Amino acid sequence: MSIPYQIVVCGSLVPDPLQTLEPVSNPAGPALKNELMLPAVLDPWAGHALFEAAHLAKQHPGSKVWLVTIGPRAKLQQVMMIVAQKVPFELVALDGPASGFAESAEIAAALAEAIQAIPGLDRSRLLLFGGWESASRGAGTTMQMVGERLGITDQFQGVDQLTITPDGSLRVLERVEGGKHQVSLCTGLPALLGWATGNLPEPPNNPQVGMLNMRTVMPALQRAKPVKIANDGVAFASVALPKQRRDTRIVKDLSTDDIAREIVEWIGKD
């Protein structure tokens, strides 16, 4: 049984991983040095979710994909010029901070509100996709809270594969400890899937897809609703890069227990 799905993908912008990131403190709170000058990309985990969503929509005619994202409008425009060439989607943009220092609870509230405002959304056909983790907000809690605010109780995190069975049920492979997967079956919608890496490669650029997407992307950016993330009640004592230290010592004929003991002692010094 094939039904047209409505797939909403939540994703944020992050600085290009190839850039050197240096945290700084300012009167408004912690931030990244020269943050506005850093090139941005779509969060890699959200990218996997978007590619999986587009693949699923292609397999089920009539399905539609939305990308709901928060970020500075100028940065969103830069990133969407690239992402729009990958897969078909409709953009729902929010003009707000993309900083990794933003509280995931407030980000989740803004995303849930934007999703609820999507016209014609049918919960009986709704799949909510997003990254299990994030390259900026690595708390791994944002998607869970978005689902809870939308009343979606069937949630799967660390998803590597989704298969639609002949009766329309969802067969989900979730990562568990020991390099194994937990197999779950979901017989009803809506459902939330927090994606890990998935199984699909990054799609090649397709200028035709890009041109079709940009017809809706640019108007969506122009009407992007401003979102203020206050981070009320959150205080940062300090922000700093991790310390880099290397102590090398060459010793022969040391037992495994002695090596382990020294490693534990070295870690305990921090």
C-alpha positions, 0 to 999 in steps of 0.5 A: 500500500502506497500513500503520499507522505508529508515529510517535514525536515528540520535543519539548521546552518552550521559553520563550514567544518573546515574553518577554525572556530574560536569561541569568544565572550561578549555582552550578549553571551558567548559567540564565535569569533568573526561568526558572520564572516564564516562560510556556512553549510547545512548541518550534516545530520540534517542533510542526511535527513533531507536526502532520505526524505527526498528519496522516500518522496520520490518512491511514493508519488504525491509526497511532498518535502518541507525544509524548516530551518532557522538562521540569519537570512543572509546566511540562509540565502547563501546556503540555499543556493547550494542545497536547492540544487540537491533535491526538491523541497519547499522552504519554511525559513525563520530569521534567527540565530544559528549559533551553537550556544542557543538553547535547544528548548527554545529552538524546538519551540520556534520550529514546532510553531513554524511546522504547525503553521504549514498550510494543509498539513495532515498528521495522518500522513506526517513524517518529521525528519531531522538530525539525531545530532547536530554539528552546532547543537550536539545535545541530541535533544532538539528533535525530541522536544519538537516532536513532544510539542507537536504531540508526536509520541512515536519517535526513533533516534539514531536511525540508519534505515527506513523501509516501508513495508507492503502493509504501509508500516514503517520498519526502522533501524536504530543504532544501539550499543555494540555496533548493533541495530534495533529493529522497530515497526511503526504502524501509524503516523505521525512519526518522528525520525532522528537520522544518523548517517542513513544509507544514501550518498549526497545527491549531485547538483541538478540545476533544473531542480535548483531553478524549480526550488528557487521559485519558492525559496526566495519568497520564503526567505523574504517573508522569513519570520524573525525569531528571538532566542532569549536563552532565559535562565542560561548563564555561561561561566566561560567559553574556550577551545579544548586544551591541546597537550601531548606528553610522549614517553618511550618505555620498554617492557611495561605491562598492560596493567601498568599502561592502563594505570598510567593512562587513568592517572593521566586522565585524572589530572584534568 
